[in-house]
Amino acid sequence: MLAVTQLAPKDAGDFPVFKMGADGLACFIDAVNQDIAREETLRPRIAVYREGKNFTPQLQITQDKGWFRPFVQSVLSQGISVVVNDIGLTRPACMAVEAATGVTVDWVMQQNLYVTPPEVQGFSPHCDVHMVVVAQLYGRKEWVIYDKVADNPVFTQGGTEVLFPEKGEVPAIHKRFVVGPGDIFVIPRGVFHDACARGECSVHIAIGCAGIRPIDCIWALAGEAVNDSNLRADMTPEDAAAAAKAFLASRPVPLAQLPRNPQAVVPAPKGPQTLSFEESLRAVPRH
């Protein structure tokens, strides 16, 4: 078991912030620029939020080309954050994660781009079901880490409420810190957090990292079991338990596969060291 999966506020090295260096930062910016250049693929991956409120259903994007930069400026000027889900990280960017944090490339599974206007908090306190590596690309962002920690949360039907504080709950603050371009740090799975852009617009990538958990192997076995007509038959409780036991005894536990990011094997040349929509960010008034 990788030690990094066991981090919690009390033993997380007080959430150290690492520097990627100019080359690492350029790898991330290059990956983002490549992704958003394909504007026709962005529309279904765009979401907009302000302090946890989802304004995405109100979006009306009708163009295929030339809309992203003015869209970003307009939305940010209204105090609303823009999220681009499923940014494709290239292998050099994934290697930058590993070099800076020690989180293995094979654990990288998804990554979302967050563009936040000055002095705005995009989401309320929450935790994630996987480890998150945060890479700051532009501007400054203040992160708040809370003492509240969920115990190895997973997505289950009806179980997502554990990802948010209970109604009326105000978790105690463990630490506040501010990151700038090139900074990268790890938020362990289940650790509650939120963040706010400071002074100017902020852009960061949240990289979801997950390994294989025993429950993944059990779910894989359940997926196999549902295709067995005998296991779908009506039985007495005793016969059902016996049939389930016989099925489990006859099957080896399947090895679940890592949720690999297919983009992570794609090499990419180092591109420009500025985001292609940076002029839109600069046009938003600073605070």
Rosetta blueprint (number, residue, H / E / L):
1 M L
2 L L
3 A H
4 V H
5 T H
6 Q H
7 L L
8 A L
9 P H
10 K H
11 D H
12 A L
13 G L
14 D L
15 F L
16 P L
17 V L
18 F E
19 K E
20 M L
21 G H
22 A H
23 D H
24 G H
25 L H
26 A H
27 C H
28 F H
29 I H
30 D H
31 A H
32 V H
33 N H
34 Q H
35 D H
36 I H
37 A L
38 R L
39 E H
40 E H
41 T H
42 L L
43 R H
44 P H
45 R H
46 I E
47 A E
48 V E
49 Y E
50 R E
51 E L
52 G L
53 K E
54 N E
55 F L
56 T H
57 P H
58 Q H
59 L L
60 Q L
61 I L
62 T L
63 Q L
64 D L
65 K L
66 G L
67 W L
68 F H
69 R H
70 P H
71 F H
72 V H
73 Q H
74 S H
75 V H
76 L H
77 S H
78 Q L
79 G L
80 I L
81 S E
82 V E
83 V E
84 V E
85 N L
86 D L
87 I L
88 G L
89 L L
90 T L
91 R H
92 P H
93 A H
94 C H
95 M H
96 A H
97 V H
98 E H
99 A H
100 A H
101 T H
102 G L
103 V L
104 T L
105 V H
106 D H
107 W H
108 V E
109 M E
110 Q E
111 Q E
112 N E
113 L E
114 Y E
115 V E
116 T E
117 P L
118 P L
119 E L
120 V L
121 Q L
122 G L
123 F L
124 S L
125 P L
126 H E
127 C L
128 D L
129 V L
130 H L
131 M E
132 V E
133 V E
134 V E
135 A E
136 Q E
137 L E
138 Y E
139 G E
140 R E
141 K E
142 E E
143 W E
144 V E
145 I E
146 Y E
147 D E
148 K E
149 V E
150 A L
151 D L
152 N L
153 P L
154 V L
155 F L
156 T L
157 Q L
158 G L
159 G L
160 T H
161 E H
162 V H
163 L H
164 F L
165 P L
166 E L
167 K L
168 G L
169 E L
170 V L
171 P L
172 A L
173 I E
174 H E
175 K E
176 R E
177 F E
178 V E
179 V E
180 G L
181 P L
182 G L
183 D E
184 I E
185 F E
186 V E
187 I E
188 P L
189 R L
190 G L
191 V E
192 F E
193 H E
194 D E
195 A E
196 C E
197 A E
198 R E
199 G E
200 E E
201 C E
202 S E
203 V E
204 H E
205 I E
206 A E
207 I E
208 G E
209 C E
210 A L
211 G L
212 I L
213 R L
214 P H
215 I H
216 D H
217 C H
218 I H
219 W H
220 A H
221 L H
222 A H
223 G H
224 E H
225 A H
226 V L
227 N L
228 D L
229 S H
230 N H
231 L H
232 R H
233 A L
234 D L
235 M L
236 T L
237 P H
238 E H
239 D H
240 A H
241 A H
242 A H
243 A H
244 A H
245 K H
246 A H
247 F H
248 L H
249 A H
250 S H
251 R L
252 P L
253 V L
254 P L
255 L L
256 A L
257 Q L
258 L L
259 P L
260 R L
261 N L
262 P H
263 Q H
264 A H
265 V H
266 V L
267 P L
268 A L
269 P L
270 K L
271 G L
272 P L
273 Q L
274 T L
275 L L
276 S L
277 F L
278 E H
279 E H
280 S H
281 L H
282 R H
283 A L
284 V L
285 P L
286 R L
287 H L
